[in-house]
Amino acid sequence: MSAFSQIQLILSRLLIAILCLLALYILLAVTMPAASGPLVRLIGDKLDWKSRRLAGWSATDCGRVEPNADGTKASACVLKAFQDKKPFRVRYDLMSIDEVTAHAIVGARDGHVYQIGFDGGYGG
């Protein structure tokens, strides 16, 4: 088997694995939203992707602050990135009475600062 054929085989298996994971994610998100949480944490949700798009892939990731967690370190990271005029993003997850809400503060590449958020079930 040639090197090109081996690469094609590896890429096709990788594509199949990615499609299977996507199908699993959709199945879990529809049938058991709470069970899809770990997968959402791995690949991100709409809020994560929007904040990455605004800040850019090379932006400082100041982390994710869980409900009732200490956000001091994340906030210090945001302040430093802002003072240094570097793009950044941070996410704060909050728990309301019956659902998780999340808000992100994003310092975009163009110098603007955005606050984005959503209200929804666990994991986005």
Summary of the structure (lengths in Angstrom):
residues: 124
radius of gyration: 18.1
end to end distance: 44.7
largest distance: 59.5
contacts: 325
relative contact order: 0.15
helix: 50%
strand: 24%
